[in-house]
Amino acid sequence: MTCREIMDILEELSPKAYAEEWDNVGLLVGRADKEVHRIMIALDANERTIVEAIKMSADLLITHHPIIFKGIKTVNDDSPLGNKIVALIENGINCYAMHTNFDICGSMGDAAADILGLNITDSIEISSNDCSDEEAVPKGIGKIGYMDKDMKLKDLGLLVKERFALDNVSIYGEDDKTVIKVAISPGSGKSMIDECIKKGCQVLITGDIGHHEGLDAVDAGLSIIDATHYGLEHIFMEYIEEYLKDKIDNDIYVQVLDLGCPVHII
């Protein structure tokens, strides 16, 4: 299969048109007509990921986070980004990103909510990109719903650790607070705090929460479980692996590269 054919399959799941304006998704490095025999799936196109992709002779690297976010003036080995792009090109590896389009179309939020056991009723931030008014749950980043029963905040934190296979989470709020209406937003969710408060959520499960955002959220009645940016988003890799295996030729080799959380607490 060509890269273009695989891209069409991926965009059936997450159309590029749904990506936020500031985002950069799709084929970021390489040729669309390249024949693909080996695919690597990772969260980030960092140096270690690219080294492993070269070792496995990958033709296509699919990541959640785009390797290129902003405009660049040169592509050479004088910068870490330029060096990575040069390495991809020299080794014939295409690089494709599906970021906020994957989030908004429900795949990331729905998958995370399903793992947690959350009964979804709404999205946190509703997308303005061609959403249907007839959808029971409108497209958007992050999901809101109810647990099957009331839980103590600490017990919910322990459940997040267990379900997402994490070593630790951080909790802003009192351990014995009773919660049932939960918001979950894989990745960086500090921008979701105000909307979660408006929608009456009792706790937001996300990542990248700073000290002051956490304290302010608690003062406004919203507890926070910070599972790190990686903590909830690593589910992207297995999700895309399973999706592709049902859609592409059987002779195409697909490998997930999960490097684990880049932040270590000692």
Phi and psi restraints in degrees (value plus and minus 20) as a CYANA .aco file:
   2 THR   PHI    -105.8   -65.8
   2 THR   PSI     141.8   181.8
   3 CYS   PHI     -79.4   -39.4
   3 CYS   PSI     -58.1   -18.1
   4 ARG   PHI     -80.6   -40.6
   4 ARG   PSI     -60.1   -20.1
   5 GLU   PHI     -85.8   -45.8
   5 GLU   PSI     -59.4   -19.4
   6 ILE   PHI     -89.3   -49.3
   6 ILE   PSI     -58.9   -18.9
   7 MET   PHI     -79.9   -39.9
   7 MET   PSI     -61.4   -21.4
   8 ASP   PHI     -80.9   -40.9
   8 ASP   PSI     -58.6   -18.6
   9 ILE   PHI     -86.0   -46.0
   9 ILE   PSI     -63.4   -23.4
  10 LEU   PHI     -84.8   -44.8
  10 LEU   PSI     -55.7   -15.7
  11 GLU   PHI    -100.4   -60.4
  11 GLU   PSI     -31.9     8.1
  12 GLU   PHI     -86.3   -46.3
  12 GLU   PSI     -55.8   -15.8
  13 LEU   PHI     -97.8   -57.8
  13 LEU   PSI     -66.0   -26.0
  14 SER   PHI    -156.7  -116.7
  14 SER   PSI      63.3   103.3
  15 PRO   PHI     -76.9   -36.9
  15 PRO   PSI     117.0   157.0
  16 LYS   PHI     -80.3   -40.3
  16 LYS   PSI     -46.7    -6.7
  17 ALA   PHI     -82.5   -42.5
  17 ALA   PSI     -39.4     0.6
  18 TYR   PHI    -103.5   -63.5
  18 TYR   PSI     -30.6     9.4
  19 ALA   PHI     -84.9   -44.9
  19 ALA   PSI     128.0   168.0
  20 GLU   PHI     -83.7   -43.7
  20 GLU   PSI     134.3   174.3
  21 GLU   PHI     -80.4   -40.4
  21 GLU   PSI     -53.7   -13.7
  22 TRP   PHI     -99.4   -59.4
  22 TRP   PSI     -30.0    10.0
  23 ASP   PHI    -104.2   -64.2
  23 ASP   PSI     151.0   191.0
  24 ASN   PHI    -161.4  -121.4
  24 ASN   PSI      80.3   120.3
  25 VAL   PHI    -143.1  -103.1
  25 VAL   PSI     150.6   190.6
  26 GLY   PHI      80.4   120.4
  26 GLY   PSI    -178.6  -138.6
  27 LEU   PHI     -98.9   -58.9
  27 LEU   PSI      87.8   127.8
  28 LEU   PHI    -117.5   -77.5
  28 LEU   PSI     -44.2    -4.2
  29 VAL   PHI    -162.4  -122.4
  29 VAL   PSI     110.8   150.8
  30 GLY   PHI      95.5   135.5
  30 GLY   PSI    -194.7  -154.7
  31 ARG   PHI    -128.8   -88.8
  31 ARG   PSI     114.1   154.1
  32 ALA   PHI     -88.6   -48.6
  32 ALA   PSI     -45.4    -5.4
  33 ASP   PHI    -108.9   -68.9
  33 ASP   PSI     -13.4    26.6
  34 LYS   PHI     -86.9   -46.9
  34 LYS   PSI     116.4   156.4
  35 GLU   PHI     -94.7   -54.7
  35 GLU   PSI     113.7   153.7
  36 VAL   PHI    -133.7   -93.7
  36 VAL   PSI     105.0   145.0
  37 HIS   PHI    -138.8   -98.8
  37 HIS   PSI     -44.3    -4.3
  38 ARG   PHI    -157.8  -117.8
  38 ARG   PSI     108.7   148.7
  39 ILE   PHI    -141.5  -101.5
  39 ILE   PSI     113.6   153.6
  40 MET   PHI    -131.2   -91.2
  40 MET   PSI     118.8   158.8
  41 ILE   PHI    -137.5   -97.5
  41 ILE   PSI     108.5   148.5
  42 ALA   PHI    -164.6  -124.6
  42 ALA   PSI     148.7   188.7
  43 LEU   PHI    -101.5   -61.5
  43 LEU   PSI     -60.0   -20.0
  44 ASP   PHI    -152.8  -112.8
  44 ASP   PSI     129.1   169.1
  45 ALA   PHI    -114.6   -74.6
  45 ALA   PSI      42.0    82.0
  46 ASN   PHI    -106.7   -66.7
  46 ASN   PSI     159.0   199.0
  47 GLU   PHI     -80.9   -40.9
  47 GLU   PSI     -63.9   -23.9
  48 ARG   PHI     -83.8   -43.8
  48 ARG   PSI     -60.3   -20.3
  49 THR   PHI     -80.3   -40.3
  49 THR   PSI     -65.2   -25.2
  50 ILE   PHI     -86.3   -46.3
  50 ILE   PSI     -58.1   -18.1
  51 VAL   PHI     -79.2   -39.2
  51 VAL   PSI     -64.0   -24.0
  52 GLU   PHI     -88.7   -48.7
  52 GLU   PSI     -55.3   -15.3
  53 ALA   PHI     -84.7   -44.7
  53 ALA   PSI     -58.3   -18.3
  54 ILE   PHI     -85.3   -45.3
  54 ILE   PSI     -62.5   -22.5
  55 LYS   PHI     -80.4   -40.4
  55 LYS   PSI     -58.2   -18.2
  56 MET   PHI    -108.5   -68.5
  56 MET   PSI     -16.1    23.9
  57 SER   PHI      37.8    77.8
  57 SER   PSI      23.2    63.2
  58 ALA   PHI     -86.6   -46.6
  58 ALA   PSI     125.3   165.3
  59 ASP   PHI    -117.2   -77.2
  59 ASP   PSI     -45.9    -5.9
  60 LEU   PHI    -161.6  -121.6
  60 LEU   PSI     107.9   147.9
  61 LEU   PHI    -129.9   -89.9
  61 LEU   PSI      98.7   138.7
  62 ILE   PHI    -125.9   -85.9
  62 ILE   PSI     104.0   144.0
  63 THR   PHI    -146.8  -106.8
  63 THR   PSI     139.7   179.7
  64 HIS   PHI    -100.3   -60.3
  64 HIS   PSI     -70.0   -30.0
  65 HIS   PHI    -106.5   -66.5
  65 HIS   PSI     111.5   151.5
  66 PRO   PHI     -86.3   -46.3
  66 PRO   PSI     119.8   159.8
  67 ILE   PHI     -90.4   -50.4
  67 ILE   PSI     -49.2    -9.2
  68 ILE   PHI    -139.0   -99.0
  68 ILE   PSI      99.1   139.1
  69 PHE   PHI    -123.8   -83.8
  69 PHE   PSI     -63.1   -23.1
  70 LYS   PHI    -136.8   -96.8
  70 LYS   PSI     146.2   186.2
  71 GLY   PHI     -83.7   -43.7
  71 GLY   PSI     123.2   163.2
  72 ILE   PHI    -145.7  -105.7
  72 ILE   PSI     127.1   167.1
  73 LYS   PHI    -115.3   -75.3
  73 LYS   PSI     -43.1    -3.1
  74 THR   PHI    -157.9  -117.9
  74 THR   PSI     132.3   172.3
  75 VAL   PHI    -144.7  -104.7
  75 VAL   PSI      73.8   113.8
  76 ASN   PHI    -170.5  -130.5
  76 ASN   PSI    -197.4  -157.4
  77 ASP   PHI    -109.7   -69.7
  77 ASP   PSI      -1.5    38.5
  78 ASP   PHI    -101.3   -61.3
  78 ASP   PSI     -34.2     5.8
  79 SER   PHI    -151.4  -111.4
  79 SER   PSI     135.2   175.2
  80 PRO   PHI     -76.7   -36.7
  80 PRO   PSI     -62.7   -22.7
  81 LEU   PHI     -86.4   -46.4
  81 LEU   PSI     -67.5   -27.5
  82 GLY   PHI     -79.8   -39.8
  82 GLY   PSI     -59.9   -19.9
  83 ASN   PHI     -83.3   -43.3
  83 ASN   PSI     -58.6   -18.6
  84 LYS   PHI     -87.6   -47.6
  84 LYS   PSI     -62.0   -22.0
  85 ILE   PHI     -84.6   -44.6
  85 ILE   PSI     -62.7   -22.7
  86 VAL   PHI     -80.4   -40.4
  86 VAL   PSI     -63.2   -23.2
  87 ALA   PHI     -82.1   -42.1
  87 ALA   PSI     -61.6   -21.6
  88 LEU   PHI     -82.2   -42.2
  88 LEU   PSI     -67.3   -27.3
  89 ILE   PHI     -84.9   -44.9
  89 ILE   PSI     -65.8   -25.8
  90 GLU   PHI     -80.2   -40.2
  90 GLU   PSI     -50.6   -10.6
  91 ASN   PHI    -121.8   -81.8
  91 ASN   PSI      -8.9    31.1
  92 GLY   PHI      43.4    83.4
  92 GLY   PSI      15.7    55.7
  93 ILE   PHI    -126.9   -86.9
  93 ILE   PSI      97.6   137.6
  94 ASN   PHI     -95.4   -55.4
  94 ASN   PSI     130.0   170.0
  95 CYS   PHI    -148.3  -108.3
  95 CYS   PSI     101.7   141.7
  96 TYR   PHI    -144.5  -104.5
  96 TYR   PSI     113.1   153.1
  97 ALA   PHI    -139.0   -99.0
  97 ALA   PSI     119.1   159.1
  98 MET   PHI    -151.1  -111.1
  98 MET   PSI      85.0   125.0
  99 HIS   PHI    -133.7   -93.7
  99 HIS   PSI    -120.6   -80.6
 100 THR   PHI     -88.4   -48.4
 100 THR   PSI     -42.5    -2.5
 101 ASN   PHI     -85.5   -45.5
 101 ASN   PSI     -55.8   -15.8
 102 PHE   PHI     -89.5   -49.5
 102 PHE   PSI     -57.9   -17.9
 103 ASP   PHI     -87.3   -47.3
 103 ASP   PSI     -69.1   -29.1
 104 ILE   PHI     -89.7   -49.7
 104 ILE   PSI     -56.1   -16.1
 105 CYS   PHI     -93.9   -53.9
 105 CYS   PSI     -15.3    24.7
 106 GLY   PHI      76.9   116.9
 106 GLY   PSI     -33.9     6.1
 107 SER   PHI     -82.8   -42.8
 107 SER   PSI     -70.3   -30.3
 108 MET   PHI     -88.4   -48.4
 108 MET   PSI     -71.0   -31.0
 109 GLY   PHI     -85.1   -45.1
 109 GLY   PSI     -63.3   -23.3
 110 ASP   PHI     -82.4   -42.4
 110 ASP   PSI     -63.3   -23.3
 111 ALA   PHI     -84.3   -44.3
 111 ALA   PSI     -63.1   -23.1
 112 ALA   PHI     -85.1   -45.1
 112 ALA   PSI     -63.1   -23.1
 113 ALA   PHI     -82.7   -42.7
 113 ALA   PSI     -59.0   -19.0
 114 ASP   PHI     -85.5   -45.5
 114 ASP   PSI     -62.7   -22.7
 115 ILE   PHI     -81.7   -41.7
 115 ILE   PSI     -60.4   -20.4
 116 LEU   PHI     -93.2   -53.2
 116 LEU   PSI     -46.1    -6.1
 117 GLY   PHI      69.8   109.8
 117 GLY   PSI      11.9    51.9
 118 LEU   PHI    -113.0   -73.0
 118 LEU   PSI     111.1   151.1
 119 ASN   PHI    -107.3   -67.3
 119 ASN   PSI      83.9   123.9
 120 ILE   PHI     -92.1   -52.1
 120 ILE   PSI     115.9   155.9
 121 THR   PHI    -143.8  -103.8
 121 THR   PSI     -39.2     0.8
 122 ASP   PHI    -182.1  -142.1
 122 ASP   PSI     146.0   186.0
 123 SER   PHI    -119.0   -79.0
 123 SER   PSI     134.4   174.4
 124 ILE   PHI     -92.1   -52.1
 124 ILE   PSI     -81.4   -41.4
 125 GLU   PHI    -128.7   -88.7
 125 GLU   PSI      94.1   134.1
 126 ILE   PHI     -96.1   -56.1
 126 ILE   PSI     112.8   152.8
 127 SER   PHI     -95.9   -55.9
 127 SER   PSI     122.9   162.9
 128 SER   PHI    -112.7   -72.7
 128 SER   PSI     -16.8    23.2
 129 ASN   PHI    -108.1   -68.1
 129 ASN   PSI      65.7   105.7
 130 ASP   PHI      36.5    76.5
 130 ASP   PSI      26.6    66.6
 131 CYS   PHI    -106.6   -66.6
 131 CYS   PSI     125.8   165.8
 132 SER   PHI    -106.8   -66.8
 132 SER   PSI     112.2   152.2
 133 ASP   PHI     -88.6   -48.6
 133 ASP   PSI     -34.8     5.2
 134 GLU   PHI    -106.1   -66.1
 134 GLU   PSI     -27.4    12.6
 135 GLU   PHI     -90.3   -50.3
 135 GLU   PSI     114.5   154.5
 136 ALA   PHI     -82.7   -42.7
 136 ALA   PSI     -62.2   -22.2
 137 VAL   PHI    -140.1  -100.1
 137 VAL   PSI      89.2   129.2
 138 PRO   PHI     -82.7   -42.7
 138 PRO   PSI     130.4   170.4
 139 LYS   PHI     -85.4   -45.4
 139 LYS   PSI     124.8   164.8
 140 GLY   PHI     150.8   190.8
 140 GLY   PSI     155.6   195.6
 141 ILE   PHI    -109.1   -69.1
 141 ILE   PSI     108.9   148.9
 142 GLY   PHI      61.1   101.1
 142 GLY   PSI     133.6   173.6
 143 LYS   PHI    -148.4  -108.4
 143 LYS   PSI     130.3   170.3
 144 ILE   PHI    -141.0  -101.0
 144 ILE   PSI     122.0   162.0
 145 GLY   PHI    -192.5  -152.5
 145 GLY   PSI    -186.9  -146.9
 146 TYR   PHI    -142.2  -102.2
 146 TYR   PSI     120.0   160.0
 147 MET   PHI     -94.1   -54.1
 147 MET   PSI     143.6   183.6
 148 ASP   PHI     -85.9   -45.9
 148 ASP   PSI     -44.1    -4.1
 149 LYS   PHI    -174.0  -134.0
 149 LYS   PSI     143.7   183.7
 150 ASP   PHI     -79.3   -39.3
 150 ASP   PSI     123.6   163.6
 151 MET   PHI    -157.2  -117.2
 151 MET   PSI     131.7   171.7
 152 LYS   PHI     -95.4   -55.4
 152 LYS   PSI     126.3   166.3
 153 LEU   PHI     -75.5   -35.5
 153 LEU   PSI     -63.0   -23.0
 154 LYS   PHI     -81.5   -41.5
 154 LYS   PSI     -61.4   -21.4
 155 ASP   PHI     -86.0   -46.0
 155 ASP   PSI     -55.6   -15.6
 156 LEU   PHI     -85.8   -45.8
 156 LEU   PSI     -60.7   -20.7
 157 GLY   PHI     -80.5   -40.5
 157 GLY   PSI     -62.4   -22.4
 158 LEU   PHI     -85.1   -45.1
 158 LEU   PSI     -55.8   -15.8
 159 LEU   PHI     -86.0   -46.0
 159 LEU   PSI     -60.6   -20.6
 160 VAL   PHI     -80.7   -40.7
 160 VAL   PSI     -65.1   -25.1
 161 LYS   PHI     -76.7   -36.7
 161 LYS   PSI     -65.7   -25.7
 162 GLU   PHI     -88.9   -48.9
 162 GLU   PSI     -69.8   -29.8
 163 ARG   PHI     -88.7   -48.7
 163 ARG   PSI     -52.3   -12.3
 164 PHE   PHI    -123.0   -83.0
 164 PHE   PSI     -10.4    29.6
 165 ALA   PHI      34.4    74.4
 165 ALA   PSI      34.6    74.6
 166 LEU   PHI    -129.4   -89.4
 166 LEU   PSI     131.7   171.7
 167 ASP   PHI     -98.5   -58.5
 167 ASP   PSI     -49.9    -9.9
 168 ASN   PHI    -181.5  -141.5
 168 ASN   PSI     138.2   178.2
 169 VAL   PHI    -156.9  -116.9
 169 VAL   PSI     140.5   180.5
 170 SER   PHI    -130.3   -90.3
 170 SER   PSI     119.1   159.1
 171 ILE   PHI    -139.5   -99.5
 171 ILE   PSI     108.0   148.0
 172 TYR   PHI    -125.6   -85.6
 172 TYR   PSI      94.2   134.2
 173 GLY   PHI     112.3   152.3
 173 GLY   PSI     151.6   191.6
 174 GLU   PHI    -100.0   -60.0
 174 GLU   PSI     112.5   152.5
 175 ASP   PHI     -76.2   -36.2
 175 ASP   PSI     -55.2   -15.2
 176 ASP   PHI    -112.9   -72.9
 176 ASP   PSI     -10.2    29.8
 177 LYS   PHI     -85.3   -45.3
 177 LYS   PSI     115.3   155.3
 178 THR   PHI    -107.9   -67.9
 178 THR   PSI     108.8   148.8
 179 VAL   PHI    -152.4  -112.4
 179 VAL   PSI     129.8   169.8
 180 ILE   PHI    -164.0  -124.0
 180 ILE   PSI     -51.1   -11.1
 181 LYS   PHI    -113.4   -73.4
 181 LYS   PSI      95.3   135.3
 182 VAL   PHI    -144.5  -104.5
 182 VAL   PSI     121.3   161.3
 183 ALA   PHI    -132.5   -92.5
 183 ALA   PSI     121.7   161.7
 184 ILE   PHI    -154.7  -114.7
 184 ILE   PSI     108.0   148.0
 185 SER   PHI    -159.1  -119.1
 185 SER   PSI      76.0   116.0
 186 PRO   PHI     -77.8   -37.8
 186 PRO   PSI     123.0   163.0
 187 GLY   PHI      78.9   118.9
 187 GLY   PSI    -160.4  -120.4
 188 SER   PHI    -117.9   -77.9
 188 SER   PSI      93.7   133.7
 189 GLY   PHI    -135.5   -95.5
 189 GLY   PSI      -3.4    36.6
 190 LYS   PHI     -83.0   -43.0
 190 LYS   PSI     -49.2    -9.2
 191 SER   PHI     -94.0   -54.0
 191 SER   PSI     -29.6    10.4
 192 MET   PHI    -109.4   -69.4
 192 MET   PSI     -29.7    10.3
 193 ILE   PHI     -78.8   -38.8
 193 ILE   PSI     -70.2   -30.2
 194 ASP   PHI     -81.6   -41.6
 194 ASP   PSI     -61.2   -21.2
 195 GLU   PHI     -86.9   -46.9
 195 GLU   PSI     -57.6   -17.6
 196 CYS   PHI     -84.2   -44.2
 196 CYS   PSI     -58.8   -18.8
 197 ILE   PHI     -85.4   -45.4
 197 ILE   PSI     -65.0   -25.0
 198 LYS   PHI     -79.4   -39.4
 198 LYS   PSI     -55.9   -15.9
 199 LYS   PHI    -110.2   -70.2
 199 LYS   PSI     -11.2    28.8
 200 GLY   PHI      55.9    95.9
 200 GLY   PSI       2.7    42.7
 201 CYS   PHI     -92.6   -52.6
 201 CYS   PSI     128.3   168.3
 202 GLN   PHI    -115.9   -75.9
 202 GLN   PSI     -43.1    -3.1
 203 VAL   PHI    -172.6  -132.6
 203 VAL   PSI     124.2   164.2
 204 LEU   PHI    -137.0   -97.0
 204 LEU   PSI     105.7   145.7
 205 ILE   PHI    -124.1   -84.1
 205 ILE   PSI      99.1   139.1
 206 THR   PHI    -182.4  -142.4
 206 THR   PSI    -174.0  -134.0
 207 GLY   PHI    -164.9  -124.9
 207 GLY   PSI     152.5   192.5
 208 ASP   PHI      43.2    83.2
 208 ASP   PSI      14.8    54.8
 209 ILE   PHI    -106.4   -66.4
 209 ILE   PSI     107.1   147.1
 210 GLY   PHI    -104.1   -64.1
 210 GLY   PSI     147.3   187.3
 211 HIS   PHI     -74.0   -34.0
 211 HIS   PSI     -71.5   -31.5
 212 HIS   PHI     -92.5   -52.5
 212 HIS   PSI     -56.6   -16.6
 213 GLU   PHI     -81.5   -41.5
 213 GLU   PSI     -61.0   -21.0
 214 GLY   PHI     -84.0   -44.0
 214 GLY   PSI     -65.6   -25.6
 215 LEU   PHI     -84.7   -44.7
 215 LEU   PSI     -63.4   -23.4
 216 ASP   PHI     -84.8   -44.8
 216 ASP   PSI     -57.8   -17.8
 217 ALA   PHI     -83.4   -43.4
 217 ALA   PSI     -65.4   -25.4
 218 VAL   PHI     -81.9   -41.9
 218 VAL   PSI     -61.3   -21.3
 219 ASP   PHI     -82.8   -42.8
 219 ASP   PSI     -47.4    -7.4
 220 ALA   PHI    -110.6   -70.6
 220 ALA   PSI     -17.5    22.5
 221 GLY   PHI      77.9   117.9
 221 GLY   PSI     -14.8    25.2
 222 LEU   PHI    -130.6   -90.6
 222 LEU   PSI      96.2   136.2
 223 SER   PHI     -99.1   -59.1
 223 SER   PSI     138.2   178.2
 224 ILE   PHI    -149.5  -109.5
 224 ILE   PSI     114.7   154.7
 225 ILE   PHI    -133.8   -93.8
 225 ILE   PSI      91.4   131.4
 226 ASP   PHI    -115.7   -75.7
 226 ASP   PSI      90.6   130.6
 227 ALA   PHI    -121.2   -81.2
 227 ALA   PSI      -7.9    32.1
 228 THR   PHI      53.7    93.7
 228 THR   PSI     141.2   181.2
 229 HIS   PHI     -82.0   -42.0
 229 HIS   PSI     -62.9   -22.9
 230 TYR   PHI     -87.9   -47.9
 230 TYR   PSI     -54.9   -14.9
 231 GLY   PHI     -73.3   -33.3
 231 GLY   PSI     -59.4   -19.4
 232 LEU   PHI    -121.4   -81.4
 232 LEU   PSI     -42.8    -2.8
 233 GLU   PHI    -103.7   -63.7
 233 GLU   PSI     -34.3     5.7
 234 HIS   PHI     -83.4   -43.4
 234 HIS   PSI     -36.1     3.9
 235 ILE   PHI     -86.3   -46.3
 235 ILE   PSI     -38.2     1.8
 236 PHE   PHI     -74.0   -34.0
 236 PHE   PSI     -61.9   -21.9
 237 MET   PHI     -85.1   -45.1
 237 MET   PSI     -70.3   -30.3
 238 GLU   PHI     -87.0   -47.0
 238 GLU   PSI     -55.7   -15.7
 239 TYR   PHI     -79.9   -39.9
 239 TYR   PSI     -69.6   -29.6
 240 ILE   PHI     -88.5   -48.5
 240 ILE   PSI     -55.6   -15.6
 241 GLU   PHI     -78.7   -38.7
 241 GLU   PSI     -69.5   -29.5
 242 GLU   PHI     -86.4   -46.4
 242 GLU   PSI     -59.1   -19.1
 243 TYR   PHI     -82.3   -42.3
 243 TYR   PSI     -66.5   -26.5
 244 LEU   PHI     -87.6   -47.6
 244 LEU   PSI     -58.8   -18.8
 245 LYS   PHI     -80.9   -40.9
 245 LYS   PSI     -46.6    -6.6
 246 ASP   PHI    -104.0   -64.0
 246 ASP   PSI     -31.1     8.9
 247 LYS   PHI    -137.2   -97.2
 247 LYS   PSI     -47.3    -7.3
 248 ILE   PHI    -123.5   -83.5
 248 ILE   PSI     152.0   192.0
 249 ASP   PHI     -79.9   -39.9
 249 ASP   PSI     123.0   163.0
 250 ASN   PHI     -85.7   -45.7
 250 ASN   PSI     -42.7    -2.7
 251 ASP   PHI    -105.1   -65.1
 251 ASP   PSI     -18.4    21.6
 252 ILE   PHI    -108.4   -68.4
 252 ILE   PSI     104.5   144.5
 253 TYR   PHI    -105.0   -65.0
 253 TYR   PSI     110.9   150.9
 254 VAL   PHI    -142.8  -102.8
 254 VAL   PSI     109.0   149.0
 255 GLN   PHI    -151.2  -111.2
 255 GLN   PSI     115.9   155.9
 256 VAL   PHI    -113.0   -73.0
 256 VAL   PSI     114.7   154.7
 257 LEU   PHI    -135.1   -95.1
 257 LEU   PSI      79.9   119.9
 258 ASP   PHI    -123.7   -83.7
 258 ASP   PSI      85.7   125.7
 259 LEU   PHI    -104.9   -64.9
 259 LEU   PSI     -21.4    18.6
 260 GLY   PHI      60.9   100.9
 260 GLY   PSI     156.2   196.2
 261 CYS   PHI     -86.8   -46.8
 261 CYS   PSI     109.4   149.4
 262 PRO   PHI     -94.8   -54.8
 262 PRO   PSI     -27.7    12.3
 263 VAL   PHI    -125.8   -85.8
 263 VAL   PSI     107.1   147.1
 264 HIS   PHI    -138.8   -98.8
 264 HIS   PSI     109.3   149.3
 265 ILE   PHI    -121.9   -81.9
 265 ILE   PSI     104.0   144.0
